[in-house]
Amino acid sequence: MSKKMDAQLDGVLIGGREARRMVIDDYRDFRDWLRMSGSDRALYAATKKTLSQQQWSDLNYYAEAKSAVVQLILGRVRDWRATRPA
């Protein structure tokens, strides 16, 4: 992210309505999970801070570099979602 940006929003268009709903649920629940889990919030923040110190010729490389941590946390998010009442 450049220093002029206050926020970043990633978007994905895939498959049908159900697939899009799942992606939206993941983004929303990822956000909510980070608000509740201090340890995952710290892990995500530390990962982003470390990666932000590198020079990236393309922000897609930055996104790819943090994907392992995102997928790790997203696994916990989905487990948490499965235990919540519908």
Stockholm file with secondary structure:
# STOCKHOLM 1.0

chainA/1-86         MSKKMDAQLDGVLIGGREARRMVIDDYRDFRDWLRMSGSDRALYAATKKTLSQQQWSDLNYYAEAKSAVVQLILGRVRDWRATRPA
#=GR chainA/1-86 SS CCTTCSCCCCCCCCSSHHHHHHHHHHHHHHHHHHHHCHHHHHHHHHHHHHHHTSCCSSHHHHHHHTHHHHHHHHHHHHHHHHHSCC
#=GC SS_cons        CCTTCSCCCCCCCCSSHHHHHHHHHHHHHHHHHHHHCHHHHHHHHHHHHHHHTSCCSSHHHHHHHTHHHHHHHHHHHHHHHHHSCC
//
